[in-house]
């Protein structure tokens, strides 16, 4: 059964987003990354450069706690 995912953060640096996703994974929190910076022709200017970090709805609170600990802003990600 597919779980509903929700965006918890927008991160301006694609590598920082990958590290944040790896940290969530190490905590047992499933995550997905979405954004133009991940494509074959990465965009690195403006909001198109942001990478969205998505987690399952049921793990959202745990993910926000971990990301806040890392200094990542989780306010109004969408």
Buried (B, 14 or more C-beta within 10 A) or exposed (E): EEEEBBBBBBBEBBEBBBBBBEBBEEEEBBBEBBBBBBEEEEBEEEEEBBBBBBBBEEBBEBBBEBBEEEEBEBEEBE
